[in-house]
Each structure stands twice: as structure tokens, then as C-alpha cells.
């Protein structure tokens, strides 16, 4: 079985695949102070909880946007399973034709997510990643990544607003009853929730104008379920798309690492 790991700025998502079937998944907080031994204990506990034999893991692949974690996590995986991990980076075959100024700077999670989206839905598509940052990307019908846009993530926006506004306190993120709200907390919720939805709808429209194509829109990430329901465009929410992409990329590269 294949162990996939998507290391983001906020969370690390693990998935275990048997062929194309995602059998188990786990999400833990990203912590750059953890040692390889601590990661190993978490992984071992994960396997124990779900009844996974470490010896059944015969391969592993990692996408990471947190370099400090990549090495200790790779070491932990080898400690627990005995396998070396493929790490998404230069020299890895993804099948994605990346046409941007500095292809090597494109995040591994973006590469994996777009690969997963193309394999599952085809192109062209707009892919929205909603984590620490909100990243909106475009891939055409020929599997060419043509670029995108980056905006502050929902959590980052809320934290910035409440930390800089002396009289504004943080709120839980839920949809208020009205756009025009009548108390401070709901006004903040309206601005964050509906404001983000309007931004996404507007950016989707502008992507369509620039490309001259109306295309499928897919969203993933921790904040995506909250936002998709408030958008006027039809958006597919796919929580496992990055892990699915890692599975696809592993298949393209396994012969080079056996």
C-alpha cells in the first residue's frame, strides 16, 4: 500500500491507498518543532488505531510546502515502514506542463492537486486551494498549468482584522443570516464569509474572461466547505484531491525509484 503525505502550513494530511482506493486518512497539526521520533510515534499510533500493518506500506510520497518538516517526516516514515519516500520536487514526473515564469517555485501541493483534478475531471478547470492562503489556479484542456492568483486565506484575513482592530474580537466562522448584519460579530462574519465568496465568484468570472472559456471549478482545503456554499458559481468540493494527485504522481515515478 502507498502512504501519501501532504504537508501544509496549517495541517499535515496522511492517506493510505490500496491501488486507487483511499482506505484511511488522518489530519494532524503542522508543528515545525517536532522531531522525527515524534512524527514516528504519531504515524505508528495512526497505523495501530486503524489496524494497518506497517509492513503493508511498501511505498510513500510526500508533498511539502514546509521544508523544515520534510526531512524529519521522511525519516519518521522510514523508521516506521522501512520505505524511502518520494518527495515532490525537481525531477519528479507529474505529467503537468507548467507554463509559468519559475516552474520550480510552484508549490508541491498545487502540483499534486492539479494533477488529481485533471485525472478525475479533465480540463480545462479552475482549481481553488483554500488553506493558509487562497490560491486560484488554471489548467487548460491539454493539462497545461497557466498560472493563477494568490490571496490571503480566510483564517489569515480574520486574524489580521481582529489583531489590528482594537475593538474587534475574533469570531467563529459561520454564515450570518443576512449580508447587512446588525451586530459587530455578524458584520465580521458577513465580511469574511460573503466577501470571500464574492471574491471567488469575481475571480472565476475574470479567469473565464481572460481564457475565453467557461470551465469546471473545483475547490479543496479546510475552508472550502464553508465558502463553496455561499458562491454563485457551481463549485465541486473535493477534500481528497491532493492525496489523489499524489497517488497519480507516484504511479508515474515508481519505476524510477524501485
C-alpha atoms as one frame of an Amber mdcrd trajectory, in Angstrom:
protein
   0.000   0.000   0.000   1.006   3.607  -0.594   1.347   6.199   2.172   0.744
   9.750   0.953   1.517  12.875   2.978   0.526  16.451   2.152   2.425  18.869
   4.402   0.737  22.266   4.538   1.381  25.346   6.659  -1.521  24.513   8.977
  -2.062  20.749   8.731  -0.411  17.556   7.563  -2.787  15.163   5.805  -1.910
  11.495   5.504  -3.653   8.997   3.267  -3.175   5.262   2.744  -4.018   3.929
  -0.733  -4.620   0.387  -1.864  -4.405   0.886  -5.621  -6.765   3.779  -6.387
  -8.780   3.306  -3.213  -8.177   5.697  -0.342  -8.598   3.392   2.648  -7.637
   5.619   5.565  -6.732   9.244   6.172  -5.524  11.344   9.066  -5.033  15.072
   9.679  -2.585  16.444  12.280  -1.435  19.971  13.051   1.749  21.188  11.385
   4.438  21.717  14.019   7.970  22.571  12.884   9.369  21.780  16.352   8.524
  18.078  16.159  11.368  15.618  15.801  11.432  12.616  13.515  10.821  10.404
  16.570   7.661  12.362  17.442   6.373  12.047  13.888   7.176   8.335  14.025
   5.089   7.920  17.190   2.152   9.707  15.540   2.389   7.531  12.435   2.722
   4.340  14.446  -0.309   5.316  16.536  -2.275   6.074  13.344  -1.479   2.615
  11.993  -2.393   0.974  15.294  -5.760   2.757  15.516  -6.781   1.688  12.013
  -5.269  -1.773  12.201  -2.694  -1.112   9.488   0.424  -3.240   9.499   3.487
  -1.058   8.948   4.923  -3.847   6.791   1.976  -3.449   4.390   3.219   0.040
   3.445   5.592  -0.594   0.559   5.838   2.938  -0.829   5.465   6.564   0.217
   5.216  10.002  -1.395   5.287  13.465   0.164   4.282  16.931  -0.997   5.520
  19.647   1.338   5.471  23.427   1.481   7.210  23.407   4.879  10.880  22.492
   4.268  11.661  22.147   7.990   9.250  19.232   8.229  10.129  17.365   5.040
  13.297  15.675   6.285  12.108  14.609   9.771   8.847  13.337   8.307  10.700
  11.307   5.662  12.909   9.863   8.398   9.869   9.005  10.518   8.188   7.213
   7.639  11.316   5.154   7.027  11.588   4.361  10.740   8.021   3.065  10.913
   7.638   1.430   7.496  11.187   0.866   6.246  10.491   2.638   2.929  12.108
   5.711   1.380   9.668   8.463   0.433   9.470  10.163  -2.946   9.385  13.909
  -2.319   7.678  16.110  -4.911  10.247  18.480  -6.369  12.651  18.973  -9.258
  12.977  15.879 -11.440   9.647  14.361 -10.446   7.365  13.457 -13.352   3.885
  14.876 -12.817   2.545  14.967 -16.373   1.600  18.612 -15.768   3.025  21.077
 -18.293   3.873  24.068 -16.100   3.975  27.302 -18.134   4.861  29.956 -15.566
   7.901  32.178 -15.058   9.547  29.992 -12.421   8.120  26.449 -12.606  10.390
  25.237  -9.821   8.690  27.600  -7.365   5.225  26.153  -7.822   4.098  24.538
  -4.564   4.134  20.755  -4.442   0.579  20.758  -3.107  -0.594  22.816  -6.091
   1.086  20.395  -8.493  -0.480  17.368  -6.782  -3.930  18.978  -6.565  -3.959
  19.963 -10.229  -2.762  16.506 -11.295  -5.501  14.925  -9.209  -8.133  17.288
 -10.607  -7.137  16.632 -14.218  -7.155  12.866 -13.736 -10.599  12.957 -12.096
 -12.367  15.737 -14.006 -10.359  16.570 -17.123  -9.647  20.099 -18.301  -9.967
  22.966 -18.532 -10.621  23.819 -14.919 -10.158  26.429 -12.237  -8.766  24.909
  -9.044  -9.130  26.742  -5.731  -6.969  25.815  -2.737  -8.330  27.263   0.495
  -5.830  26.911   3.314  -3.444  29.402   4.904  -3.559  31.181   1.542  -6.335
  31.120  -1.029  -4.707  30.027  -4.289  -6.731  30.110  -7.517  -5.187  28.295
 -10.483  -5.996  27.483 -14.099  -5.221  24.321 -16.093  -6.288  24.024 -19.728
  -7.630  21.073 -21.684  -4.077  19.972 -22.597  -3.007  19.603 -18.953  -1.049
  22.851 -19.094  -0.779  24.864 -15.894  -1.022  28.506 -16.983  -0.816  30.305
 -13.637  -3.222  31.840 -11.194  -3.652  34.206  -8.265  -2.871  34.184  -4.537
  -4.936  35.939  -1.878  -4.825  35.894   1.935  -6.532  32.831   3.356  -9.783
  33.109   5.285  -8.119  32.492   8.647  -5.284  34.900   7.868  -7.772  37.622
   6.902  -9.783  37.139  10.076  -6.667  37.123  12.264  -5.322  40.282  10.611
  -8.645  42.082  11.028  -9.122  41.244  14.694  -5.470  41.721  15.687  -5.301
  45.175  14.106  -8.755  46.338  15.171  -8.636  47.219  18.867 -12.397  46.906
  19.295 -12.833  43.814  17.093 -12.716  40.368  18.647 -12.345  37.075  16.804
 -15.491  35.148  15.879 -16.333  31.599  14.911 -16.795  31.218  11.175 -20.416
  30.575  10.396 -22.738  32.118   7.842 -24.776  35.024   9.251 -28.471  35.265
   8.427 -28.067  38.493   6.450 -25.397  40.222   4.429 -26.406  43.507   6.075
 -25.865  42.464   9.676 -26.832  44.337  12.832 -24.119  43.404  15.346 -20.346
  43.506  15.210 -19.767  39.746  15.260 -22.196  39.076  12.410 -20.802  42.040
  10.478 -17.353  40.428  10.675 -18.827  37.081   9.618 -20.616  38.727   6.705
 -17.468  40.448   5.512 -15.358  37.322   5.774 -17.876  34.742   4.547 -19.790
  36.632   1.870 -16.815  38.814   0.994 -14.667  35.764   0.256 -17.487  34.187
  -1.758 -17.832  37.357  -3.835 -14.090  37.424  -4.402 -14.124  33.824  -5.615
 -17.114  34.409  -7.905 -15.472  37.520  -9.319 -12.128  35.803  -9.884 -13.814
  32.863 -11.612 -15.529  35.350 -13.944 -12.225  37.083 -14.673 -10.460  33.786
 -15.322 -13.214  32.952 -17.837 -12.860  36.368 -19.474  -9.085  36.025 -19.837
  -9.139  32.457 -21.141 -12.297  32.819 -23.189 -13.549  29.546 -21.726 -16.211
  28.512 -19.290 -14.814  25.645 -17.290 -15.345  23.390 -14.301 -14.386  24.803
 -10.896 -13.003  22.586  -8.122 -12.160  23.601  -4.552 -10.257  21.934  -1.750
  -8.785  22.874   1.613 -10.007  23.373   5.150 -12.073  26.488   4.447 -13.548
  25.306   1.147 -16.744  23.668   2.509 -17.671  26.910   4.300 -17.145  29.080
   1.247 -18.412  26.960  -1.639 -21.972  27.027  -0.329 -22.002  30.831  -0.485
 -20.687  31.159  -4.048 -22.997  31.714  -7.000 -20.868  29.609  -9.320 -21.201
  25.851  -9.208 -18.081  24.577  -7.448 -17.126  20.961  -6.805 -15.695  20.441
  -3.329 -13.140  17.612  -3.266 -11.376  17.220   0.060  -9.014  14.430  -1.068
  -7.859  15.843  -4.398  -4.243  16.497  -3.306  -3.852  12.998  -1.862  -5.391
  11.574  -5.053  -2.887  13.594  -7.076  -0.013  12.225  -5.017  -1.262   8.724
  -5.785  -1.246   9.555  -9.510   2.231  11.098  -9.375   3.601   8.087  -7.511
   2.412   5.809 -10.308   4.270   7.946 -12.867   7.516   7.768 -10.902   7.575
   4.403  -9.159   9.714   2.749 -11.840  12.442   5.330 -11.247  12.598   4.617
  -7.507  12.303   0.828  -7.333
